[in-house]
């Protein structure tokens, strides 16, 4: 009995650690609303890809649609970050969610009335991308206002868990709905789902004031880029994230080709494949939520990027549907481990007055590089085939991971100092670190330093 009691106590303790950010009422509202909304978003993603593929059977156009939907994150995210550091992040997120809902209703109406054209999808994807360029930096920066710094890292991991829980449900439902009643109802369901997140945001009681910022918006943008460039750990994380987003993450754009032409399972198979990726990503995010500190996160990022590439190579070689679905579980796991750990470590190092702008650079690297990768993947898939295209990108991803791991000993010292400076464990102010050269100057690892 004492053993059982001890095991139960340990399980309760792990549960509380994993879900500790949910003790904040504002985050509960955000979590519940976003979970419903993101299921709709994933339904629309799958249905939109299938709609374009059904109308064109063109991998180039699949890549081009992905490019149109994500390129605004590269071009407009810096402006979104500057706005997030000047305006109320709470109100900004409400505005972006309402805009996304309107665009989803328009796409649903065009599809259900059978007048939709490929150029309609292009334009609406582009407009949604512009909205996301303002939404993502604001939403990421808003996290600290919901839970505070103490539970920020856990909230980021739970947010990723929610995103990938929706990735499991959304594609599976979309695969069924597309096969039974068509893509239009998926778009309509997505539009309705935004009501949940908007209601949750309106019910929040959160202090999210507008911020006075010196200088013009362009000055603010330049300041944000300057901080990222001079802060070596943040710069290295951004470079690895940008490379992985460019060469490896576009595998998802080619999923309709694998589902239909290589594995011969159609729209329902596409939902299962994307859902399998979501299972792995959810497990990866939950494993991070269960962590109680930052020790070892730097090494985890490099190793995750390395195994992400290796898992993609194995998937590209498979010609068995269920084996392919199984291989997408580690693909999702390692992809999520790398991106969420990077987000966690960056937010632990950045001062709050720069948070929106730094997260805008994160958005540029995470989402903004993906459209170029989507375009290249779509173009390469036609002459080389989808499997070889994915293998080439995966090899490049593994090369970037090895580069990052080689830099890790130097990375750790400055990363630790920057984390301490943000008050997560006490330490020197950012100004003192900067003036002593601990951000921008070369360095070597001190003995007995805790690992980041």
C-alpha positions as CSV (number, residue, x, y, z in Angstrom):
1,X,0.0,0.0,0.0
2,X,2.7,2.5,0.8
3,X,4.2,1.8,-2.7
4,X,0.8,2.4,-4.3
5,X,0.3,5.6,-2.3
6,X,3.8,6.8,-3.4
7,X,3.0,6.0,-7.0
8,X,-0.3,7.9,-6.8
9,X,1.4,10.9,-5.2
10,X,4.0,10.9,-7.9
11,X,1.4,10.7,-10.7
12,X,-0.6,13.6,-9.2
13,X,2.6,15.6,-8.9
14,X,3.5,14.9,-12.6
15,X,-0.1,15.9,-13.6
16,X,0.1,19.1,-11.7
17,X,3.5,19.9,-13.2
18,X,2.3,19.2,-16.8
19,X,-0.8,21.2,-16.6
20,X,0.2,23.9,-14.1
21,X,-0.5,26.9,-16.4
22,X,-4.2,25.9,-16.4
23,X,-4.6,27.2,-12.9
24,X,-4.8,30.6,-14.4
25,X,-8.5,31.4,-15.4
26,X,-7.5,33.5,-18.4
27,X,-5.4,30.7,-19.8
28,X,-8.3,28.2,-19.2
29,X,-10.5,30.4,-21.4
30,X,-7.8,30.8,-24.0
31,X,-7.0,27.0,-24.0
32,X,-10.7,25.9,-24.4
33,X,-11.5,28.4,-27.1
34,X,-8.4,27.8,-29.1
35,X,-8.8,24.0,-29.0
36,X,-12.1,24.2,-30.7
37,X,-10.9,26.8,-33.1
38,X,-7.8,25.0,-34.1
39,X,-9.7,21.8,-34.9
40,X,-11.6,23.9,-37.4
41,X,-8.3,25.4,-38.7
42,X,-6.8,21.9,-39.3
43,X,-10.0,20.9,-41.1
44,X,-9.7,23.8,-43.4
45,X,-6.0,23.2,-44.1
46,X,-6.7,19.6,-45.2
47,X,-9.8,20.5,-47.1
48,X,-8.1,23.4,-48.9
49,X,-5.1,21.3,-49.9
50,X,-7.5,18.6,-51.2
51,X,-9.7,21.1,-53.0
52,X,-6.7,22.6,-54.9
53,X,-5.4,19.1,-55.7
54,X,-8.8,17.9,-56.9
55,X,-9.2,20.9,-59.2
56,X,-5.7,20.9,-60.6
57,X,-3.7,17.7,-59.8
58,X,-0.7,19.9,-59.8
59,X,2.1,19.7,-57.2
60,X,3.3,23.1,-58.3
61,X,0.0,24.7,-57.5
62,X,-0.1,22.9,-54.1
63,X,3.3,24.5,-53.4
64,X,2.1,27.8,-54.7
65,X,-0.9,27.8,-52.4
66,X,1.3,27.1,-49.5
67,X,3.5,30.0,-50.6
68,X,0.6,32.4,-50.8
69,X,-0.7,31.5,-47.4
70,X,2.7,31.8,-45.6
71,X,4.7,34.4,-47.4
72,X,3.0,37.3,-45.5
73,X,4.5,35.9,-42.3
74,X,7.9,36.6,-43.8
75,X,7.1,40.1,-45.2
76,X,4.6,41.5,-42.7
77,X,5.5,39.8,-39.4
78,X,8.0,42.6,-38.4
79,X,5.2,45.1,-38.6
80,X,3.0,42.7,-36.6
81,X,5.6,42.4,-33.9
82,X,6.0,46.2,-33.7
83,X,2.2,46.6,-33.4
84,X,2.2,43.9,-30.6
85,X,4.8,45.9,-28.7
86,X,2.8,49.1,-29.0
87,X,-0.9,48.1,-28.8
88,X,-3.0,46.0,-26.4
89,X,-2.1,42.4,-27.3
90,X,-5.5,41.2,-26.0
91,X,-7.4,43.5,-28.4
92,X,-5.1,42.7,-31.3
93,X,-5.7,39.0,-30.9
94,X,-9.4,39.5,-30.8
95,X,-9.2,41.6,-34.0
96,X,-7.2,38.9,-35.8
97,X,-9.5,36.1,-34.8
98,X,-12.6,38.0,-36.1
99,X,-10.8,38.7,-39.4
100,X,-9.9,35.0,-39.8
101,X,-13.5,34.0,-39.1
102,X,-14.8,36.3,-41.9
103,X,-12.3,34.9,-44.4
104,X,-13.3,31.3,-43.5
105,X,-17.0,32.2,-44.1
106,X,-16.1,33.7,-47.5
107,X,-14.3,30.6,-48.6
108,X,-17.1,28.4,-47.4
109,X,-19.7,30.4,-49.3
110,X,-17.7,30.3,-52.5
111,X,-17.2,26.5,-52.3
112,X,-20.7,25.6,-51.2
113,X,-22.2,27.6,-54.1
114,X,-19.8,25.8,-56.4
115,X,-18.3,29.0,-57.8
116,X,-14.9,28.6,-56.2
117,X,-11.8,29.0,-58.5
118,X,-8.2,28.4,-57.8
119,X,-7.5,32.1,-57.8
120,X,-10.1,32.6,-55.1
121,X,-8.2,30.2,-52.9
122,X,-5.0,32.0,-53.6
123,X,-6.4,35.4,-52.7
124,X,-8.0,34.2,-49.5
125,X,-4.9,32.2,-48.5
126,X,-2.9,35.4,-49.0
127,X,-5.3,37.5,-46.9
128,X,-5.3,34.9,-44.1
129,X,-1.5,34.9,-44.2
130,X,-1.5,38.7,-43.6
131,X,-3.8,38.3,-40.6
132,X,-1.5,35.6,-39.2
133,X,1.5,37.9,-39.6
134,X,-0.2,40.1,-36.9
135,X,-1.9,37.3,-34.9
136,X,1.1,35.1,-34.2
137,X,3.5,37.6,-32.7
138,X,0.7,39.1,-30.6
139,X,-0.6,35.7,-29.4
140,X,2.9,34.5,-28.5
141,X,3.6,37.8,-26.6
142,X,0.2,37.7,-25.0
143,X,1.0,34.4,-23.3
144,X,3.0,36.0,-20.6
145,X,0.1,38.4,-19.7
146,X,-2.2,35.4,-19.2
147,X,0.1,33.3,-16.9
148,X,3.0,35.4,-15.8
149,X,6.7,34.4,-16.2
150,X,6.5,31.7,-13.6
151,X,4.3,29.5,-15.8
152,X,5.2,30.9,-19.2
153,X,7.3,27.9,-20.3
154,X,4.5,25.5,-19.4
155,X,1.9,27.6,-21.1
156,X,3.9,27.6,-24.4
157,X,4.2,23.8,-24.2
158,X,0.5,23.4,-23.4
159,X,-0.4,25.7,-26.3
160,X,1.6,23.5,-28.6
161,X,-0.1,20.4,-27.1
162,X,-3.5,22.0,-27.9
163,X,-2.4,22.9,-31.4
164,X,-1.4,19.3,-32.1
165,X,-4.3,17.7,-30.3
166,X,-6.4,19.7,-32.9
167,X,-4.0,18.4,-35.6
168,X,-5.1,14.8,-34.7
169,X,-8.8,15.5,-34.7
170,X,-9.1,18.1,-37.5
171,X,-7.5,16.1,-40.3
172,X,-9.4,12.9,-39.4
173,X,-12.7,14.8,-39.4
174,X,-11.8,16.6,-42.6
175,X,-10.9,13.4,-44.4
176,X,-14.4,12.0,-43.6
177,X,-16.3,15.2,-44.4
178,X,-14.4,15.8,-47.7
179,X,-15.1,12.3,-48.8
180,X,-18.8,12.4,-47.8
181,X,-20.1,16.0,-48.3
182,X,-17.3,18.0,-49.8
183,X,-14.7,20.7,-48.8
184,X,-17.2,23.5,-48.3
185,X,-18.6,22.2,-45.1
186,X,-15.1,21.9,-43.6
187,X,-14.6,25.6,-44.3
188,X,-18.0,26.5,-42.8
189,X,-17.2,24.4,-39.7
190,X,-13.9,26.3,-39.3
191,X,-15.7,29.7,-39.6
192,X,-18.1,28.6,-36.8
193,X,-15.3,27.4,-34.6
194,X,-13.8,30.9,-34.3
195,X,-16.8,31.9,-32.1
196,X,-15.4,29.8,-29.3
197,X,-12.0,31.5,-29.2
198,X,-13.5,35.0,-29.6
199,X,-15.9,34.3,-26.7
200,X,-13.1,33.1,-24.5
201,X,-11.0,36.2,-25.3
202,X,-14.0,38.6,-24.6
203,X,-14.6,36.8,-21.2
204,X,-11.0,37.3,-20.0
205,X,-10.0,39.7,-17.3
206,X,-6.5,40.6,-18.2
207,X,-4.2,43.6,-17.9
208,X,-3.0,44.2,-21.5
209,X,-2.4,47.9,-21.9
210,X,-1.2,49.8,-24.9
211,X,2.5,50.5,-24.7
212,X,4.3,53.8,-25.3
213,X,7.3,53.1,-27.6
214,X,9.9,55.7,-28.5
215,X,10.6,56.3,-32.2
216,X,8.8,55.3,-35.3
217,X,7.5,51.8,-36.1
218,X,10.4,51.4,-38.4
219,X,12.8,52.3,-35.6
220,X,11.1,49.7,-33.4
221,X,11.5,47.0,-36.1
222,X,15.2,47.8,-36.5
223,X,15.6,47.6,-32.7
224,X,14.1,44.1,-32.6
225,X,16.2,42.8,-35.5
226,X,19.3,44.3,-33.8
227,X,18.6,42.5,-30.6
228,X,18.2,39.2,-32.3
229,X,21.4,39.7,-34.3
230,X,23.5,40.6,-31.3
231,X,22.1,37.9,-28.9
232,X,24.1,34.9,-30.1
233,X,21.8,32.1,-28.6
234,X,18.7,33.7,-30.0
235,X,20.3,34.2,-33.4
236,X,21.5,30.6,-33.5
237,X,18.1,29.3,-32.6
238,X,16.5,31.4,-35.3
239,X,18.9,30.3,-38.0
240,X,18.3,26.6,-37.2
241,X,14.6,27.1,-37.1
242,X,14.6,29.0,-40.4
243,X,16.7,26.2,-42.1
244,X,14.4,23.5,-40.8
245,X,11.3,25.4,-41.9
246,X,12.8,26.0,-45.4
247,X,14.0,22.5,-46.2
248,X,12.1,20.0,-44.0
249,X,8.7,21.3,-42.9
250,X,7.4,21.6,-46.5
251,X,6.9,17.8,-46.5
252,X,3.3,18.5,-45.5
253,X,2.6,20.3,-48.7
254,X,3.3,17.1,-50.6
255,X,1.1,14.9,-48.4
256,X,-1.8,14.9,-51.0
257,X,0.6,13.3,-53.5
258,X,1.7,10.6,-51.0
259,X,-1.9,9.9,-50.0
260,X,-3.2,9.6,-53.5
261,X,-0.5,8.7,-56.0
262,X,2.0,6.8,-53.8
263,X,0.0,5.2,-51.0
264,X,-3.4,5.1,-53.0
265,X,-5.7,6.1,-50.1
266,X,-7.3,9.4,-51.2
267,X,-8.7,12.1,-49.0
268,X,-9.4,9.8,-46.1
269,X,-5.8,8.6,-46.2
270,X,-4.6,12.2,-46.2
271,X,-6.5,12.8,-43.0
272,X,-5.0,9.7,-41.4
273,X,-1.4,10.7,-42.4
274,X,-1.8,14.2,-41.1
275,X,-3.4,12.9,-37.9
276,X,-0.5,10.6,-37.3
277,X,1.9,13.5,-37.5
278,X,-0.4,15.2,-35.0
279,X,-0.2,12.3,-32.6
280,X,3.6,12.5,-32.6
281,X,3.6,16.3,-32.2
282,X,1.1,16.1,-29.3
283,X,3.3,13.6,-27.5
284,X,6.3,15.8,-28.1
285,X,4.6,18.9,-26.7
286,X,3.3,17.0,-23.7
287,X,6.8,15.7,-22.9
288,X,8.0,19.3,-22.9
289,X,5.0,20.4,-20.7
290,X,6.1,17.8,-18.1
291,X,9.6,19.4,-17.8
292,X,10.1,21.7,-14.8
293,X,13.2,23.5,-16.0
294,X,15.4,24.6,-18.9
295,X,18.3,22.2,-18.3
296,X,19.3,20.3,-21.4
297,X,16.8,22.2,-23.7
298,X,19.6,23.3,-26.0
299,X,20.8,19.8,-26.7
300,X,17.2,18.6,-27.1
301,X,16.7,21.2,-29.9
302,X,19.7,20.0,-31.8
303,X,19.0,16.3,-31.4
304,X,15.3,16.8,-32.3
305,X,16.2,18.5,-35.5
306,X,18.6,15.6,-36.3
307,X,16.0,12.9,-35.7
308,X,13.3,14.9,-37.5
309,X,15.4,14.7,-40.7
310,X,16.1,11.0,-40.2
311,X,12.4,10.2,-39.6
312,X,11.5,12.1,-42.8
313,X,14.0,10.0,-44.8
314,X,12.4,6.8,-43.5
315,X,8.9,8.1,-44.4
316,X,10.0,9.0,-47.9
317,X,11.3,5.4,-48.6
318,X,8.1,3.7,-47.3
319,X,5.5,2.4,-49.7
320,X,3.2,0.8,-47.1
321,X,0.4,3.1,-46.0
322,X,0.3,2.0,-42.3
323,X,4.1,2.0,-42.1
324,X,4.1,5.5,-43.5
325,X,1.5,6.6,-41.0
326,X,3.6,5.0,-38.2
327,X,6.7,6.8,-39.3
328,X,4.9,10.2,-39.3
329,X,4.5,9.8,-35.5
330,X,8.3,10.4,-34.8
331,X,8.3,13.0,-37.6
332,X,5.7,15.0,-35.6
333,X,7.3,14.3,-32.3
334,X,10.8,15.6,-33.2
335,X,9.4,18.5,-35.3
336,X,7.4,19.7,-32.3
337,X,10.2,19.1,-29.8
338,X,12.5,21.3,-31.8
339,X,10.1,24.1,-32.6
340,X,8.5,24.3,-29.1
341,X,11.8,24.0,-27.3
342,X,13.1,26.9,-29.5
343,X,10.1,29.0,-28.7
344,X,10.4,28.2,-25.0
345,X,14.1,29.1,-24.8
346,X,13.7,32.3,-26.9
347,X,10.9,33.6,-24.7
348,X,13.0,32.8,-21.6
349,X,15.8,35.0,-22.9
350,X,13.9,38.0,-24.3
351,X,12.9,41.1,-22.3
352,X,9.1,41.8,-22.3
353,X,9.3,45.2,-24.1
354,X,10.9,43.4,-27.1
355,X,8.8,40.2,-26.9
356,X,6.4,41.0,-29.7
357,X,9.2,42.0,-32.1
358,X,11.4,39.0,-31.3
359,X,8.4,36.7,-31.7
360,X,7.9,38.4,-35.0
361,X,11.3,37.2,-36.1
362,X,10.5,33.8,-34.7
363,X,7.3,33.9,-36.9
364,X,9.5,34.9,-39.9
365,X,11.8,31.9,-39.4
366,X,9.1,29.4,-38.4
367,X,6.3,30.3,-40.8
368,X,8.0,32.8,-43.2
369,X,10.6,30.5,-44.5
370,X,8.1,27.7,-45.1
371,X,6.5,29.3,-48.1
372,X,9.8,29.4,-49.9
373,X,10.2,25.8,-49.0
374,X,6.7,25.0,-50.2
375,X,7.4,26.6,-53.5
376,X,10.7,24.8,-54.0
377,X,9.2,21.5,-52.8
378,X,6.3,21.8,-55.3
379,X,8.7,22.7,-58.1
380,X,11.2,19.9,-57.3
381,X,8.5,17.3,-56.9
382,X,7.5,17.5,-60.5
383,X,10.8,16.4,-62.1
384,X,12.3,14.5,-59.1
385,X,9.2,13.1,-57.4
386,X,7.8,13.8,-53.9
387,X,9.9,11.1,-52.1
388,X,13.3,12.3,-53.4
389,X,12.3,15.9,-52.7
390,X,11.6,15.1,-49.1
391,X,14.9,13.2,-48.8
392,X,17.0,16.1,-50.1
393,X,15.3,18.5,-47.6
394,X,15.8,16.0,-44.7
395,X,19.5,15.7,-45.4
396,X,19.9,19.5,-45.3
397,X,17.9,19.5,-42.0
398,X,20.3,17.0,-40.5
399,X,23.3,19.1,-41.6
400,X,21.8,22.2,-39.8
401,X,21.3,20.1,-36.7
402,X,24.9,19.0,-36.6
403,X,26.1,22.6,-37.0
404,X,23.9,23.7,-34.1
405,X,25.2,20.8,-31.9
406,X,28.8,21.8,-32.6
407,X,28.1,25.3,-31.4
408,X,26.3,24.2,-28.3
409,X,29.2,24.4,-25.8
410,X,29.6,28.1,-26.5
411,X,25.8,28.7,-26.8
412,X,25.1,27.5,-23.2
413,X,27.0,30.2,-21.2
414,X,25.4,33.2,-22.8
415,X,21.9,31.5,-22.9
416,X,22.1,30.9,-19.2
417,X,23.1,34.5,-18.5
418,X,20.2,35.8,-20.6
419,X,17.7,33.5,-18.9
420,X,18.9,34.7,-15.5
421,X,18.6,38.4,-16.6
422,X,14.8,37.9,-17.2
423,X,14.2,37.1,-13.6
424,X,13.3,33.5,-14.1
425,X,16.1,32.7,-11.6
426,X,17.4,36.1,-10.7
427,X,20.6,37.5,-12.2
428,X,22.1,40.6,-13.8
429,X,20.1,43.0,-15.8
430,X,20.2,42.8,-19.6
431,X,22.1,46.1,-19.8
432,X,24.9,44.8,-17.7
433,X,25.2,41.6,-19.8
434,X,25.3,43.7,-23.0
435,X,27.9,46.1,-21.8
436,X,30.2,43.4,-20.6
437,X,30.1,41.8,-24.0
438,X,28.3,38.6,-22.9
439,X,25.8,38.8,-25.8
440,X,27.8,39.8,-28.8
441,X,31.4,38.8,-28.0
442,X,33.1,35.3,-28.4
443,X,33.0,33.2,-25.3
444,X,34.0,29.8,-23.9
445,X,32.1,27.6,-21.5
446,X,32.8,28.1,-17.8
447,X,33.3,25.1,-15.6
448,X,30.3,23.7,-13.8
449,X,27.8,25.9,-15.7
450,X,24.3,24.5,-15.6
451,X,23.3,23.4,-19.1
452,X,20.6,25.2,-21.2
